[in-house]
Structure formats: C-alpha cells, structure tokens
C-alpha cells in the first residue's frame, strides 16, 4: 500500500516501530546495506555497511571505525539544530528493497558499542574482529519504506 510522502509522491510506507512481518523479516536476513551521509559540501557519501534494525527502540545501528569518513560526516552534522545528522540506510535483493531514515549520532560508550556488536553478530552470523577504535552510528528512525 502506498501513502503520500511529504513531497507529494507515492511511497510504500512502513511504521518504523511496528513494521509488517515481511519487512522485519527482510531486515533480519543477511544483506549488505548502504549508508548515506552528507559531506560538509552537502554532497551524498554512500558506502556499504552492515545494519541492524531495532523497531522496538526505533533505532538502526551501524558499527564503524571512529576515523571513517562516514563517522566524520555524522560528527560534523550531529550538533546541528535538528539534533543529529540526516542519514539513510538501504538494502535490496531483486525486487525487494527497504530503506530506513532518521537522525544519526555517534556513540562511543562501551555499552552502546557492545549492543551494536551483539546485534551485528546476530544478523550477520559472525562476530566482528576486536577493534579498540570501534564506535556505533545510532540512527533514531522517523521513516521506513520498501517492498519486502
């Protein structure tokens, strides 16, 4: 089912906190995703990442190295008036696709990073290598769309 988007175009909307079972199942399958952040000149920076989706908390999480360009882009924007960098994560397989959008911040605290690593290992079936420079890009979701 499509609903009007804020720009007036149709999009297959999902409830971020209560997605359809098919949409949630798609986000639990092992897929490489993309994360889109914005560079300081506002051009898009799109990179492959692993993403976990936590609809109960309304969050998506991406683990990364603290020195990565994506993390620097989020840090450069997260102090803005909106309270976080506007980002999107997306995955696709054939005709199925799913996008989550929201405001991202970088978390460095041990508990947040450990939770993100745990969720990554659960979704992707492997524990990432230890990394003392690991952080988590935590996205507070406000939009979900796709066809799962």
Secondary structure by P-SEA (a helix, b strand, c coil): ccccccccccccccccccccaaaaaaaacbbbbbbbbbcccccbbbbbbbbbbbccccbbbbbbbcccaaaaaaaaccccccccccccccccccccbbbbbbbbbbbccaaaaaaaaaaaaaaaccccccccccccccccccbbbbcc
